[in-house]
Amino acid sequence: MPERILTNNKNQNLRPPAPRDSSIPHTEDRWLQPAVTDDDGNNAPEVVVDPGKEVKPEQEKEHYISPDRAKHDSTAAADATGSPGPRAVQHDGAAATETTDTRGPRFLGFRRRTLLICLIVLILVIIGAVVGGVLGSRASHHSESAQASGLGASTSTISTPSATSANSVQSVSTSSSTSSPTNTGGPVVKAAFKYPSIAITGSGLPRITKLFTLHSSNNSVTLHIKNSSGWQAWGEVSLHVPPFKGSPLAAASWVDGNFDQIRLYYIDENTELVELAARCQNGNECDWNGEKSLVREGASNTTGLSISQWGNTTTAPFIQLRLYYVDDNNYLQQMNYNGGWKDPVVPGQSVGENSGLASIADDDTNTVERLFYSDPNGNFIGLRRNPGHAFALTDVWFTNTAYKPTLYNLATCLYPSTDLSESYLTVKQIVEDGSVAEAWKVASQGDWATEASADAIAANWARADDVGGAIACTGWKGANGKANQLLIYSIGGTMTEYWLHDGTWTQTAIFDT
């Protein structure tokens, strides 16, 4: 609006207008324009006014200034005899009253002052509407986010299904106090799990197993260690660089002389991929060397992390690591460690948002490496490769929709058969009915069993707290020459271990805080 006023002012004549034709009546609005006629050479001005008004015969010519002024300049209009500027003389039967015309110019029929006030009011109204709309939109966004994360002022709670309930499945609701989270909402839902992520690693003989757990209550990571005496709580790991809420975890370990080397990986709040190193002895005496950023930016915080470890975990030489993560464009990235970390390379696969990652290196089958994830269409993908070769797609999939891969977390491990004659490969996850489902196969063969395992169907594994919840497994041949497999996930708010040894599954509560 102000620009239009300025444009109109520029279009006006900035100099006094030339005399009008005498036939055009003299008007009192806008800037007055006298009509000048020739009076026998005397050049006496004759002023034409509206009917009914008496005019002096010798009224002087009016003086005009630039039309952007508010009124006539009566001082400049005075003639040499000191006569005042323009005036309107009225006679109503009494003495004549002389008044000076002080009305300003008009635009679109309005005085400039009135128009200016209207413009100011209009601008204030527009500003108020814009600010109100922005604040309202933000309030709505925060409200929806709070409800989605279970932090809003609603009646929703996260229930814990019983170990014997076949119908207790986690879902999110803002209207029911008995519902629990579904897979909608991506990392917001995962961050709401009591234990969003876990990572397990083991090394040495006798075997020392390390379990890292991310706690949503205070966004901390704890370490529990299992040796021949059972599980022991090492305590909270001091992280100067805090993890992203709901961050995935990955871990590796190996024996280095008299020490046990441990590595923990996670994504921080700035989407950096962080490594934390420790050196332990006597089982649980650990010195932490501080965090180091392996990838400064661009790591996705909505997908998984996984690490494959090459080399004998009982000796330090020739240890190699392959760390897998997903970038912010949802492409798989690979980092290699062989005495030092190399820059990331892109295998080329596109990974679905919120997908878990699970990888394993199989030294017993021609050093084959496998990687599992969900693609952008939700299909369960299995890849395999030999060292020095590109990944090739395998025929891994879940044919039963009840066991279709969910989001967030996957677990894979190799474990020996009870008679040690074969090695089995398994991929596990917590599916839509809350049960633990797996694809498994003889590692050296090509056929997969693509349904839930017999153990899951027989209810040897209780239903989990969270669909897509944290899950991990590991397998090894013990010092006594017997087969072992650990499966860990949360049941009833307690991190729980299923341990397969001597051909039998046993269940143990590790911790519940």
C-alpha positions in Angstrom: 0.0 0.0 0.0 2.7 2.7 0.8 4.4 2.0 -2.5 1.1 2.8 -4.3 0.9 6.2 -2.6 4.4 7.1 -3.5 3.8 6.2 -7.1 0.7 8.4 -7.2 2.6 11.3 -5.7 5.3 10.9 -8.4 2.6 11.1 -11.1 1.3 14.4 -9.8 2.5 17.7 -11.3 5.2 19.1 -9.0 4.9 22.6 -10.5 2.1 25.1 -10.3 -0.5 24.2 -13.0 -1.2 26.4 -15.9 -4.4 28.5 -15.9 -7.5 26.6 -16.7 -10.1 27.5 -19.3 -12.5 30.1 -17.9 -15.5 28.0 -18.6 -14.3 25.4 -16.0 -15.8 26.3 -12.6 -13.5 27.0 -9.7 -13.7 24.3 -7.0 -12.6 24.4 -3.4 -11.3 20.8 -3.1 -7.8 19.7 -4.0 -5.6 22.6 -5.0 -7.6 25.6 -6.1 -7.2 26.7 -9.8 -8.1 30.3 -10.6 -9.6 31.1 -14.0 -7.8 34.2 -15.5 -9.4 36.4 -18.2 -8.2 39.5 -20.0 -9.9 42.7 -18.7 -9.2 45.4 -21.3 -5.5 45.0 -20.8 -5.7 45.4 -17.1 -5.1 41.7 -16.5 -7.5 41.9 -13.6 -8.1 38.4 -12.2 -11.6 37.2 -12.1 -12.3 34.2 -9.8 -15.1 31.8 -10.6 -16.6 30.2 -7.5 -19.6 28.2 -6.6 -23.0 30.0 -6.8 -24.1 31.8 -3.7 -20.7 33.0 -2.7 -19.7 36.6 -3.0 -16.2 37.4 -4.3 -14.2 40.6 -4.1 -13.7 42.1 -7.5 -10.0 42.6 -7.0 -9.2 39.2 -5.4 -5.5 38.5 -6.0 -4.1 35.5 -7.8 -3.4 32.4 -5.7 0.1 31.1 -5.2 0.7 27.4 -5.3 3.5 25.3 -4.0 4.3 21.7 -4.9 1.2 19.6 -4.4 2.9 17.2 -1.9 2.5 19.9 0.7 -0.5 19.8 3.0 -1.7 23.3 2.5 -1.1 26.5 0.6 1.8 28.7 1.6 -0.1 31.9 2.6 3.1 33.7 3.4 4.5 33.2 0.0 1.2 34.1 -1.5 1.3 37.6 -0.1 1.8 40.3 -2.7 4.0 43.3 -2.5 1.3 45.2 -0.4 1.3 42.5 2.2 -2.0 41.0 1.2 -2.5 37.5 2.6 -2.7 34.3 0.6 -5.9 32.5 -0.6 -9.0 33.1 1.5 -12.7 32.4 1.3 -14.9 35.3 2.1 -18.4 34.6 3.3 -21.3 36.9 3.9 -24.2 35.8 6.0 -25.7 39.2 6.7 -23.1 39.9 9.4 -19.6 41.0 9.3 -17.5 39.1 6.8 -15.5 36.2 8.3 -12.1 35.5 6.7 -10.7 31.9 6.9 -7.7 30.3 5.5 -8.2 26.9 3.6 -6.0 24.4 5.5 -7.4 21.1 4.1 -4.7 18.8 2.8 -4.7 16.8 -0.4 -6.8 13.7 -0.9 -6.1 10.2 -2.4 -9.0 8.0 -3.5 -11.3 10.4 -1.8 -9.5 10.2 1.6 -7.3 12.7 3.2 -3.7 11.6 3.5 -3.8 11.5 7.3 -6.9 9.3 7.3 -5.5 7.0 4.7 -2.2 6.7 6.6 -4.0 5.7 9.7 -6.0 3.1 7.8 -2.8 1.7 6.3 -1.1 1.4 9.7 -4.1 -0.4 11.1 -4.2 -2.8 8.1 -0.5 -3.5 8.4 -0.9 -4.3 12.1 -3.8 -6.6 11.4 -1.8 -8.5 8.8 1.3 -8.8 11.1 -1.0 -10.1 13.9 -2.6 -12.7 11.6 0.8 -13.9 10.4 2.3 -14.2 13.9 -0.8 -15.8 15.2 -0.8 -18.4 12.4 2.9 -19.3 13.0 2.4 -19.6 16.7 -0.7 -21.7 16.2 1.1 -24.0 13.8 4.1 -24.5 16.1 1.8 -25.2 19.0 -0.1 -27.8 16.9 3.2 -29.4 15.8 4.6 -29.6 19.4 1.3 -31.1 20.6 1.4 -33.8 17.9 5.0 -34.6 18.5 4.4 -34.9 22.2 1.5 -37.2 21.7 3.5 -39.3 19.2 6.3 -39.7 21.7 4.0 -40.5 24.6 5.1 -37.3 26.3 1.9 -35.3 25.9 -0.7 -34.8 28.6 -2.8 -37.7 27.6 -4.0 -40.9 29.1 -1.7 -43.1 27.0 0.6 -45.5 28.7 3.0 -48.2 27.5 1.8 -51.5 28.8 4.0 -54.5 29.3 2.6 -57.7 27.9 2.8 -60.8 30.0 5.1 -63.6 29.0 2.1 -65.8 28.4 -0.1 -63.4 26.5 -0.3 -64.1 22.8 -2.3 -60.9 22.0 -0.3 -58.3 23.9 1.3 -56.2 21.2 2.9 -52.8 21.7 1.1 -49.9 20.0 0.8 -46.1 20.5 -2.5 -44.5 21.3 -3.6 -41.2 22.9 -7.0 -42.5 24.0 -6.5 -45.8 25.6 -4.6 -46.5 28.8 -4.0 -50.2 27.8 -2.4 -49.7 24.4 1.3 -49.7 23.5 3.5 -48.4 20.7 3.2 -49.4 17.1 5.9 -48.9 14.4 4.5 -45.6 13.3 6.5 -42.5 14.2 10.0 -43.9 13.4 12.7 -43.1 16.0 10.2 -41.3 18.2 8.6 -44.7 19.0 11.9 -46.5 19.4 13.2 -43.8 21.8 10.1 -44.4 23.9 11.1 -48.1 24.5 12.5 -48.7 27.9 15.6 -50.2 26.2 15.7 -48.8 22.6 19.0 -50.6 21.7 21.4 -53.2 22.8 24.7 -54.6 21.5 26.5 -57.8 22.5 30.0 -58.9 21.9 32.3 -61.6 23.3 35.9 -62.8 23.3 38.4 -65.0 24.9 38.4 -68.5 26.5 36.8 -68.8 29.0 34.3 -66.6 27.2 33.7 -63.1 28.4 30.5 -61.6 27.0 29.8 -57.9 27.1 26.2 -56.4 26.9 25.7 -52.7 26.2 22.2 -51.3 26.8 20.8 -47.9 26.0 18.3 -46.7 28.6 15.6 -44.2 27.5 14.9 -43.0 31.0 18.1 -41.0 31.1 19.7 -41.6 27.7 22.6 -43.5 29.3 24.5 -46.6 28.4 25.2 -49.4 30.8 27.6 -52.3 30.6 27.0 -55.8 32.0 29.6 -58.5 31.8 29.1 -62.3 31.8 31.9 -64.7 32.7 32.0 -68.2 34.3 30.4 -66.7 37.4 27.4 -65.3 35.6 26.3 -61.8 34.9 27.8 -58.8 36.7 26.8 -55.1 36.5 29.9 -53.1 35.5 27.8 -49.9 35.7 27.1 -46.8 33.6 29.5 -46.0 30.8 30.7 -42.4 31.0 29.9 -40.8 27.7 31.1 -37.2 27.3 29.4 -37.2 23.9 25.8 -38.3 24.6 24.0 -40.6 22.1 21.0 -39.5 20.0 17.8 -40.6 21.8 17.0 -44.0 20.5 20.5 -44.4 18.8 21.5 -47.8 17.6 24.4 -49.5 19.2 27.2 -51.8 17.9 30.1 -53.5 19.7 33.2 -55.5 19.1 35.9 -57.1 21.3 39.0 -59.2 21.1 41.9 -60.4 23.3 45.1 -58.3 23.2 47.7 -60.0 25.4 46.5 -59.8 28.9 43.8 -57.3 28.0 40.4 -57.4 26.5 39.9 -54.7 23.9 36.3 -53.4 23.6 34.7 -51.0 21.1 31.3 -49.4 21.3 29.7 -47.5 18.4 26.7 -45.1 18.4 25.2 -42.0 16.7 25.3 -38.8 18.7 22.9 -35.8 18.6 24.8 -34.2 15.7 24.5 -37.3 13.5 28.2 -38.2 14.0 29.3 -41.8 14.2 31.2 -42.2 17.5 33.6 -44.9 18.7 34.3 -45.4 22.4 37.4 -47.6 23.2 38.2 -49.5 26.4 40.9 -51.9 27.6 39.8 -54.3 30.3 41.6 -56.9 32.5 40.6 -59.3 35.2 37.1 -59.5 33.6 35.7 -56.1 34.6 38.6 -53.6 35.3 38.2 -51.3 32.3 40.0 -48.1 31.3 38.1 -46.0 28.8 40.0 -44.0 26.3 37.3 -41.5 25.3 35.1 -41.0 22.3 36.3 -40.4 18.8 34.2 -39.3 15.8 34.6 -41.7 12.9 32.1 -39.8 10.7 31.7 -36.1 11.4 28.3 -35.7 9.9 25.6 -37.3 7.7 25.0 -40.6 9.6 21.3 -41.5 9.7 19.9 -41.6 13.3 16.8 -43.5 12.2 18.5 -46.7 11.0 20.8 -49.4 12.5 24.5 -49.9 13.1 26.3 -53.2 12.7 29.8 -54.5 12.8 31.4 -57.6 11.4 34.6 -58.9 13.0 37.2 -60.8 11.1 40.0 -62.8 12.8 40.2 -65.0 15.8 38.7 -63.2 18.8 41.1 -65.0 21.2 44.3 -63.3 19.8 45.0 -59.7 18.7 46.9 -60.2 15.4 44.9 -59.8 12.1 41.8 -58.4 13.7 39.7 -56.6 11.1 36.4 -54.8 11.4 33.7 -53.7 9.0 31.3 -51.2 10.4 28.1 -50.6 8.6 25.8 -47.5 8.9 23.3 -45.7 6.7 23.9 -42.1 5.5 21.2 -39.3 5.5 20.3 -40.3 1.9 19.5 -43.8 3.1 22.4 -45.4 1.3 24.5 -48.1 3.0 28.0 -47.1 4.0 30.9 -49.3 5.0 34.0 -48.4 7.0 37.0 -50.8 7.2 39.5 -51.2 10.1 42.8 -53.0 9.5 45.2 -51.3 11.9 43.4 -48.0 11.3 40.0 -46.8 10.0 39.6 -46.1 6.3 37.3 -43.6 4.7 33.7 -44.8 4.1 32.8 -46.6 0.9 29.3 -47.0 -0.5 28.3 -50.6 -1.4 25.4 -49.1 -3.2 22.3 -50.5 -1.5 19.4 -48.3 -0.5 18.1 -49.0 3.0 14.6 -48.4 4.3 14.1 -45.6 6.8 14.1 -47.0 10.4 15.5 -50.3 9.2 17.8 -52.3 11.4 21.1 -53.6 10.3 22.7 -57.0 11.2 26.0 -58.4 9.9 28.2 -61.4 10.7 31.5 -62.8 9.4 31.7 -66.6 9.1 35.2 -67.8 9.3 34.0 -71.4 9.1 32.6 -71.1 5.6 35.3 -69.7 3.4 35.2 -66.4 5.4 31.7 -65.4 4.1 30.2 -62.2 5.3 26.5 -61.6 5.5 24.4 -58.4 6.0 20.7 -58.1 6.6 18.3 -55.2 6.5 14.9 -54.0 5.1 14.8 -52.1 1.8 12.6 -49.0 1.2 9.7 -51.2 0.2 9.8 -53.1 3.4 11.3 -56.3 1.9 13.7 -58.3 4.0 17.1 -58.4 2.2 20.0 -60.7 2.8 23.4 -60.1 1.2 26.5 -62.3 1.2 30.0 -61.9 -0.1 33.5 -63.3 0.0 36.4 -61.0 0.8 37.3 -58.9 -2.1 34.0 -59.4 -3.9 30.8 -57.3 -4.1 27.7 -58.2 -2.2 25.3 -60.6 -3.9 21.7 -61.0 -3.0 20.6 -64.1 -1.2 17.2 -65.8 -1.0 16.3 -64.7 2.5 12.8 -63.6 3.1 9.8 -64.1 5.4 6.9 -65.7 3.6 4.4 -65.5 6.4 3.1 -61.9 6.9 2.9 -62.6 10.6 6.6 -62.7 10.6 7.3 -60.0 8.1 10.3 -58.0 9.3 9.6 -55.1 11.5 11.6 -51.9 12.0 14.4 -50.7 14.3 16.3 -53.8 15.4 17.7 -57.0 13.9 20.0 -59.6 15.3 22.2 -62.2 13.6 24.7 -64.7 14.9 26.4 -67.9 14.1 26.3 -70.8 16.6 27.5 -74.4 16.5 25.1 -77.3 16.5 24.9 -79.4 19.6 27.1 -82.1 18.3 29.5 -79.5 16.8 29.1 -81.0 13.4 27.7 -78.0 11.7 27.4 -74.2 12.2 24.0 -72.5 12.0 23.3 -69.0 10.9 20.2 -67.2 12.3 18.6 -63.8 11.9 16.1 -62.8 14.6 13.7 -60.0 15.3 10.6 -59.1 17.3 7.6 -59.2 15.0 4.1 -57.9 15.0 2.6 -60.4 17.5 5.4 -59.7 19.9 7.1 -63.1 19.4 10.7 -63.7 18.4 10.9 -64.9 14.8 13.9 -66.0 12.9 15.2 -67.1 9.6 17.9 -69.8 10.0 19.9 -72.2 8.0 22.9 -74.5 8.0 25.7 -72.0 7.3 27.3 -74.0 4.6 24.0 -74.6 2.7 21.7 -72.4 0.8 18.2 -73.2 2.1 16.6 -71.0 4.7 13.8 -71.9 7.1 11.8 -68.7 6.7 9.2 -69.1 9.5 9.4 -68.8 13.2 11.6 -71.3 14.8 10.3 -74.4 16.6 11.5 -72.8 19.8 9.4 -69.7 19.3 6.3 -71.7 18.3 6.7 -73.9 21.3 6.7 -70.7 23.4 10.2 -71.4 24.7 10.9 -67.8 24.0 8.4 -65.5 25.8 6.8 -62.6 23.9 8.8 -59.3 24.0 7.8 -55.9 25.4 8.2 -54.0 22.1 7.5 -54.8 18.5 10.8 -54.1 16.7 12.4 -53.9 20.1 16.1 -54.3 21.1 17.4 -57.8 20.4 20.8 -59.4 20.2 22.3 -62.9 19.9 25.8 -64.5 19.9 27.2 -68.0 19.6 30.4 -69.8 20.4 32.0 -73.0 21.3 32.9 -73.0 24.9 36.2 -74.0 26.6 34.5 -77.3 27.5 33.9 -77.9 23.8 30.2 -77.5 24.0 27.9 -75.3 21.8 26.5 -72.1 23.2 24.0 -69.5 22.0 22.7 -66.4 23.8 19.5 -64.6 22.9 18.8 -61.3 24.8 15.7 -59.0 24.7 13.3 -57.3 27.2 10.5 -59.2 28.8 8.2 -57.6 31.3 10.5 -54.6 31.7 13.5 -56.9 32.5 16.4 -57.5 30.2 16.4 -61.3 29.8 18.8 -63.9 28.6 17.9 -67.2 26.9 21.0 -69.4 27.0 21.3 -72.5 24.9 23.9 -74.9 26.4 24.0 -78.6 26.8 21.1 -78.7 24.3 18.7 -76.9 26.6 17.4 -73.3 26.8 17.5 -71.7 30.2 16.1 -68.2 31.0 17.8 -65.7 33.3 16.9 -62.1 34.3 19.9 -59.9 33.8 18.6 -56.6 35.1 15.4 -54.5 35.3 16.6 -51.0 35.9 
